């Protein structure tokens, strides 16, 4: 759940344990979580260093989790700002290459759906290790259901990691939940984020294809070869991947549809300023259940922070 803001599985487990109750030391946390004490000590040290855990009022050794509204919210804002700055850099690169200025051996501009489809098929055919994709907007050259190249590559053992824009999971989109389930069954690893500003395919981190969101746009189609631009796109993919919501969790969010009365009650308490602990007490739920349901509401609203959740809830007339 917290991988998108830089916590690994062990750190997340220790943080959630500290949210439930402070601990004296790593040995106590190891007993509570079932993790090896050495791993707990390392995770606890990382949480303390990053400000996600702190010494409690009882003095050194009484460790508690920092309030998630502040500590985790700041992490999310930092990630969003990082992605915003990266997107501006990508847009600047697109403008620079739009008139051919600076284009060299590392970038080739191609035009036309047929040429793009051919390059896309070649990238998949030549891949030996992995394909990385960002998929924003509708299909430009090859609809998902016609993508035999991906099926062949998956059968050959190529690892696929794909980040979908959330709108592509909505009913009636080209990437229906059933089709995504088919890709998942074939081995595709997928995640979903609120927005993807363009389409990107990277093959073995040696070749790439950068496309605009829409077919009829002045932004050029760029074939990327080894070089600084390709390295920047690989870096960008991993930043988006880290902050995206795993699937099938996202499929469940879309399939669930409008809010239930229980979700509406939970949302009303959040917007009234109740902490997670107070919400858990009001609803008779565990902290873990409350946090899981809040995470689901954020995903359903397409929000990254609780502040955005309130704004989106008003837009969607949820309350």
C-alpha positions in Angstrom: 0.0 0.0 0.0 2.9 2.4 0.8 5.3 1.2 -1.8 4.4 4.2 -4.0 6.0 6.6 -1.4 9.2 4.7 -1.1 8.6 2.2 1.7 9.5 -1.5 1.2 7.2 -4.3 2.5 9.1 -4.6 5.8 9.1 -0.9 6.5 5.4 -0.7 5.8 4.6 -3.6 8.1 6.6 -2.0 10.9 5.0 1.4 10.4 1.5 -0.1 10.5 2.4 -2.0 13.7 3.6 1.3 15.3 0.4 3.0 14.2 -1.6 0.3 16.1 0.6 0.7 19.2 4.0 2.1 20.2 6.8 -0.3 20.9 9.8 -0.4 23.2 12.3 -1.8 20.8 13.0 -3.9 17.7 12.6 -7.1 19.7 9.0 -6.3 20.7 8.2 -5.4 17.1 9.7 -8.6 15.9 7.5 -10.5 18.3 4.4 -8.6 17.1 5.0 -8.9 13.4 6.8 -12.2 13.1 9.6 -10.6 11.2 13.3 -11.4 11.9 14.7 -9.0 14.5 17.6 -7.9 12.2 15.1 -7.0 9.5 12.9 -5.1 12.0 15.9 -3.2 13.3 16.9 -2.1 9.8 13.3 -1.1 8.9 12.9 0.8 12.2 16.1 2.6 11.6 15.0 3.7 8.2 11.6 4.9 9.5 13.3 6.9 12.3 15.8 8.5 9.8 13.0 9.5 7.4 10.7 10.9 10.2 8.0 8.3 9.8 8.7 7.1 13.3 9.8 9.0 16.4 10.7 8.6 20.1 7.6 8.8 22.2 7.1 10.9 25.3 8.2 8.0 27.5 11.8 8.6 26.3 14.3 6.7 24.2 13.1 3.2 23.4 9.4 4.1 23.3 9.0 4.4 19.6 5.7 5.4 17.9 4.6 6.1 14.3 4.5 9.7 13.1 0.9 10.9 12.3 0.1 9.6 8.8 -1.8 12.8 7.9 1.4 14.8 8.1 4.3 12.4 7.5 2.8 10.3 4.6 1.0 13.3 3.2 4.3 15.1 2.8 5.8 12.1 1.1 3.0 12.0 -1.4 3.3 15.7 -2.1 7.1 15.3 -2.7 6.4 12.4 -5.2 3.8 14.5 -7.0 6.2 17.5 -7.2 8.9 15.2 -8.5 6.7 13.8 -11.2 5.5 17.3 -12.1 9.0 18.5 -12.7 9.8 15.4 -14.7 6.8 15.9 -16.9 7.8 19.5 -17.6 11.3 18.3 -18.6 9.7 15.7 -20.9 7.5 18.4 -22.5 10.6 20.6 -23.0 12.3 17.7 -24.7 9.3 17.1 -27.0 9.3 20.8 -28.0 13.1 20.7 -28.7 12.7 17.7 -31.0 9.5 18.9 -32.6 11.3 20.9 -35.2 14.2 18.5 -35.6 16.5 20.7 -33.5 19.0 18.6 -31.6 17.9 15.4 -33.1 20.8 13.0 -33.6 21.7 9.4 -33.4 19.7 8.9 -30.2 16.3 10.1 -31.5 14.5 9.5 -34.7 11.2 11.1 -35.5 8.6 9.0 -37.4 5.1 9.8 -38.7 2.1 7.8 -39.6 0.1 5.0 -37.8 1.6 2.3 -40.0 5.2 3.3 -39.3 4.5 3.6 -35.6 2.8 0.2 -35.6 5.8 -1.3 -37.3 8.3 0.2 -34.8 6.1 -1.0 -31.9 6.0 -4.5 -33.3 9.8 -4.5 -33.8 10.4 -3.4 -30.2 8.3 -6.3 -28.9 9.9 -8.8 -31.3 13.5 -7.8 -30.4 12.9 -7.7 -26.6 14.8 -10.4 -24.7 14.3 -9.3 -21.1 11.6 -6.7 -20.4 9.1 -4.3 -21.9 8.1 -1.2 -19.9 5.0 0.7 -20.9 3.1 3.9 -20.0 -0.3 3.9 -21.7 -2.1 7.3 -21.6 -5.1 8.1 -23.8 -6.7 5.8 -26.5 -4.8 3.3 -28.7 -2.9 5.1 -31.5 -1.6 2.3 -33.7 -2.3 -1.1 -32.2 -5.4 -1.8 -30.1 -4.8 -4.1 -27.2 -6.9 -6.9 -28.5 -4.9 -7.0 -31.7 -1.5 -7.0 -30.0 -0.3 -10.4 -30.9 3.3 -9.3 -30.5 2.8 -8.9 -26.8 1.3 -12.4 -26.5 4.3 -13.8 -28.3 6.8 -11.9 -26.2 5.1 -13.0 -22.9 5.1 -16.6 -24.1 8.8 -16.2 -24.7 9.4 -15.1 -21.2 9.8 -11.4 -21.7 8.7 -9.5 -18.5 6.0 -6.8 -19.1 5.4 -4.0 -16.7 2.6 -1.6 -17.8 1.1 1.5 -16.1 -2.4 2.3 -17.3 -4.2 5.6 -17.0 -7.2 5.1 -14.8 -9.7 6.3 -17.4 -8.7 3.3 -19.5 -10.3 1.0 -16.9 -13.7 2.6 -17.1 -16.5 0.7 -18.7 -16.5 1.0 -22.5 -12.8 1.8 -22.8 -10.5 -0.2 -25.1 -8.8 -1.8 -22.1 -11.8 -3.5 -20.4 -11.3 -5.2 -17.1 -11.8 -8.6 -18.8 -9.0 -7.8 -21.3 -6.7 -6.8 -18.5 -7.5 -10.0 -16.7 -6.4 -11.8 -19.8 -3.1 -9.9 -19.9 -2.6 -10.6 -16.2 -3.2 -14.3 -16.8 -0.5 -14.3 -19.5 2.0 -12.7 -17.0 1.7 -8.9 -17.5 2.5 -6.9 -14.4 0.2 -3.9 -14.3 -0.5 -0.8 -12.3 -2.9 2.2 -12.6 -2.3 5.9 -12.0 -4.6 8.9 -12.3 -3.0 10.4 -15.4 -0.3 9.4 -18.0 0.7 12.4 -20.1 1.9 10.3 -23.1 2.5 6.8 -24.4 5.9 5.2 -23.9 7.3 1.7 -24.7 10.8 0.7 -23.7 12.5 -2.5 -24.8 15.3 -3.9 -22.7 16.2 -0.2 -21.8 18.0 -0.1 -25.2 15.2 1.1 -27.5 12.0 3.0 -27.0 9.0 4.6 -28.6 7.5 7.9 -27.3 4.0 8.8 -28.6 1.5 11.6 -27.9 -1.7 10.8 -26.0 -3.9 11.6 -29.0 -3.4 10.5 -32.6 -4.0 14.0 -34.1 -1.5 16.1 -32.3 1.5 18.1 -33.5 3.9 16.4 -31.0 6.2 14.1 -33.0 6.5 10.3 -32.6 10.0 9.7 -31.5 12.0 6.4 -31.7 14.6 6.4 -28.9 17.9 4.7 -29.0 20.6 4.5 -26.3 21.4 7.9 -24.9 20.4 10.6 -22.4 16.7 10.8 -23.6 16.2 7.1 -23.3 17.8 7.0 -19.8 15.4 9.9 -18.8 12.4 7.9 -20.0 13.5 4.8 -18.1 13.9 6.9 -15.0 10.4 8.4 -15.5 8.8 5.0 -16.0 10.1 3.8 -12.6 8.9 7.0 -10.9 5.4 6.5 -12.3 5.4 2.8 -11.5 6.4 3.4 -7.9 3.5 5.8 -7.3 0.9 3.8 -9.2 -1.9 1.6 -7.7 -1.3 -2.2 -8.2 -3.8 -4.2 -10.2 -6.1 -6.2 -9.5 -6.7 -3.7 -6.7 -7.5 -1.0 -9.3 -9.8 -3.4 -11.2 -11.7 -3.9 -8.0 -12.0 -0.2 -7.5 -13.5 0.3 -10.9 -15.8 -2.7 -10.6 -17.2 -1.6 -7.2 -18.9 1.5 -8.7 -20.6 4.2 -6.6 -20.0 4.5 -2.9 -21.8 2.3 -0.4 -23.5 3.8 2.6 -20.6 2.6 4.8 -18.1 4.4 2.5 -20.2 7.5 2.7 -20.1 7.4 6.5 -16.4 6.9 6.5 -15.9 9.7 4.0 -18.0 12.1 6.1 -15.9 11.4 9.2 -12.7 12.0 7.2 -13.9 15.3 5.8 -15.0 16.3 9.3 -11.4 16.1 10.4 -11.4 12.8 12.3 -8.1 10.9 12.6 -7.9 7.3 11.4 -7.9 6.2 15.0 -11.0 8.2 15.8 -12.7 6.9 12.6 -11.8 3.3 13.7 -13.3 3.9 17.1 -16.5 5.5 15.6 -17.1 2.7 13.2 -15.9 -0.2 15.3 -13.1 -1.2 12.8 -9.4 -1.9 13.1 -6.9 0.7 12.1 -5.7 -1.5 9.2 -9.3 -1.8 7.9 -9.8 2.0 8.0 -6.5 2.6 6.2 -7.4 0.0 3.6 -10.8 1.6 2.9 -9.3 5.1 2.8 -6.8 3.9 0.3 -9.6 2.5 -1.8 -11.5 5.8 -1.6 -8.4 7.7 -2.8 -8.1 5.3 -5.8 -11.8 5.4 -6.6 -11.7 9.2 -6.6 -8.4 9.4 -8.6 -6.9 11.4 -5.7 -3.3 11.3 -4.4 -4.0 13.0 -1.0 -6.8 13.3 1.4 -7.1 17.0 0.5 -7.7 16.0 -3.1 -10.1 13.4 -1.9 -12.4 16.0 -0.4 -12.3 18.1 -3.5 -13.0 15.1 -5.8 -15.8 13.9 -3.4 -17.5 17.3 -3.9 -17.1 17.1 -7.7 -18.6 13.6 -7.8 -21.5 14.4 -5.5 -20.6 11.6 -3.1 -22.0 13.4 -0.1 
